[in-house]
Amino acid sequence: MIKILTVLLAIAFLLQIPVFVNAEVYIPDNEYVGFYDHDGVYTVIGGVKNNEMHPVIPEINVTIMDGDNIFSESYEFSPIMPAQMLPLKIKIPEITSENPILEPPVITSYTTGYQFKNGYVLYDDSLVLHPDGRMTGTIKNAGEETFENFRIYALIKDENENILDVANSQKFDIMHPGEILDFEMIPHPKIADQINLYSCFAFGEDEIFPLNVERNGEQYTFRYQSGAWFTDVEFDSSGTELSMYT
């Protein structure tokens, strides 16, 4: 009886190890990059992976060695569902040196509610990369709840699997259980001829990319769409009106 109990305890311990190792929120090293983009603005792009058993909202601290200066700021990201990766994109015009160095991210997270549960991209003949760089395909709501106000996101990569940009589809206002819809992703024209693949498809809110601004002495995270970009964002003295340039 003692031997059997010992074996059972050993098996139970081994079964727990993968759960402990994999249960985390992280960005793979090869999917966290910083570079000056086609607008000449320093941009950080990454794929945030949720290996937890529940949805999370991650907070990501981005640190960049900018010549003699150090830029460090935390951004609260959008919810990520279990076993999914959601693209991150942050434009940082404060970075101006010739060879900035992006340090590894520091990530914390907390639990949140489910969104777009059992929604997925169909990996079949409908998923097509077109000669002009567009990606088209279909998505399905295989869950029991209606989806509202969302887009499909993906990382865009070249033939060496270097990240070029983040893609987003058109906005979907509503998607009923069992429904199948078509999506389209249109890249920036300046990178269209470099595109080799789209990866890490994911459902996400309409606006997921973070931009920090100070409001009444505290940090406020404003979110925007991938195709847009804003600068000189600030609240008025009352903290109720937000102004920006695009």
KAHU-V384982 format. One record per residue. RES is the residue in three letters. PHI is phi in whole degrees, -180 to 180 (NA if undefined). Layout:
BEGIN
[[RES & PHI] [RES & PHI]]
END
This chain:
BEGIN
[[MET & NA] [ILE & -65] [LYS & -64] [ILE & -63] [LEU & -63] [THR & -62] [VAL & -63] [LEU & -63] [LEU & -65] [ALA & -65] [ILE & -63] [ALA & -61] [PHE & -65] [LEU & -65] [LEU & -67] [GLN & -81] [ILE & -61] [PRO & -60] [VAL & -63] [PHE & -68] [VAL & -71] [ASN & -91] [ALA & -78] [GLU & -160] [VAL & -116] [TYR & -155] [ILE & -118] [PRO & -57] [ASP & -56] [ASN & -81] [GLU & -126] [TYR & -140] [VAL & -135] [GLY & -134] [PHE & -163] [TYR & -82] [ASP & -86] [HIS & -66] [ASP & -94] [GLY & 79] [VAL & -106] [TYR & -65] [THR & -131] [VAL & -106] [ILE & -128] [GLY & -159] [GLY & -113] [VAL & -90] [LYS & -101] [ASN & -108] [ASN & -100] [GLU & -75] [MET & -91] [HIS & -146] [PRO & -66] [VAL & -136] [ILE & -114] [PRO & -88] [GLU & -114] [ILE & -116] [ASN & -92] [VAL & -104] [THR & -124] [ILE & -133] [MET & -84] [ASP & -110] [GLY & 65] [ASP & -87] [ASN & -107] [ILE & -120] [PHE & -99] [SER & -145] [GLU & -152] [SER & -102] [TYR & -128] [GLU & -86] [PHE & -92] [SER & -80] [PRO & -61] [ILE & -122] [MET & -78] [PRO & -58] [ALA & 60] [GLN & -126] [MET & -121] [LEU & -119] [PRO & -66] [LEU & -116] [LYS & -144] [ILE & -131] [LYS & -95] [ILE & -129] [PRO & -67] [GLU & -66] [ILE & -81] [THR & -135] [SER & -71] [GLU & -69] [ASN & -132] [PRO & -65] [ILE & -117] [LEU & -88] [GLU & -82] [PRO & -58] [PRO & -75] [VAL & -114] [ILE & -121] [THR & -123] [SER & -154] [TYR & -140] [THR & -72] [THR & -140] [GLY & -85] [TYR & -73] [GLN & -139] [PHE & 54] [LYS & -65] [ASN & 66] [GLY & -96] [TYR & -155] [VAL & -86] [LEU & -84] [TYR & -90] [ASP & -141] [ASP & -66] [SER & -76] [LEU & -86] [VAL & -131] [LEU & -95] [HIS & -88] [PRO & -57] [ASP & -87] [GLY & 94] [ARG & -70] [MET & -121] [THR & -126] [GLY & -175] [THR & -130] [ILE & -127] [LYS & -133] [ASN & -97] [ALA & -94] [GLY & -94] [GLU & -111] [GLU & -119] [THR & -79] [PHE & -94] [GLU & -137] [ASN & 51] [PHE & -143] [ARG & -137] [ILE & -103] [TYR & -121] [ALA & -160] [LEU & -88] [ILE & -102] [LYS & -131] [ASP & -92] [GLU & -66] [ASN & -97] [GLU & 64] [ASN & -78] [ILE & -74] [LEU & -102] [ASP & -172] [VAL & -111] [ALA & -103] [ASN & -137] [SER & -85] [GLN & -64] [LYS & -79] [PHE & -107] [ASP & -76] [ILE & -156] [MET & -145] [HIS & -86] [PRO & -55] [GLY & 84] [GLU & -79] [ILE & -119] [LEU & -129] [ASP & -90] [PHE & -129] [GLU & -141] [MET & -120] [ILE & -116] [PRO & -79] [HIS & -65] [PRO & -57] [LYS & -72] [ILE & -116] [ALA & -56] [ASP & -80] [GLN & -99] [ILE & -76] [ASN & -115] [LEU & -162] [TYR & -113] [SER & -139] [CYS & 59] [PHE & -62] [ALA & -156] [PHE & -80] [GLY & -153] [GLU & -62] [ASP & -57] [GLU & -127] [ILE & -123] [PHE & -89] [PRO & -86] [LEU & -142] [ASN & -89] [VAL & -147] [GLU & -86] [ARG & -134] [ASN & 52] [GLY & 82] [GLU & -124] [GLN & -77] [TYR & -123] [THR & -100] [PHE & -100] [ARG & -114] [TYR & -138] [GLN & -82] [SER & -62] [GLY & -77] [ALA & -107] [TRP & -154] [PHE & -127] [THR & -138] [ASP & 52] [VAL & -83] [GLU & -158] [PHE & -89] [ASP & -76] [SER & -62] [SER & -83] [GLY & 76] [THR & -113] [GLU & -118] [LEU & -109] [SER & -116] [MET & -163] [TYR & -116] [THR & -128]]
END
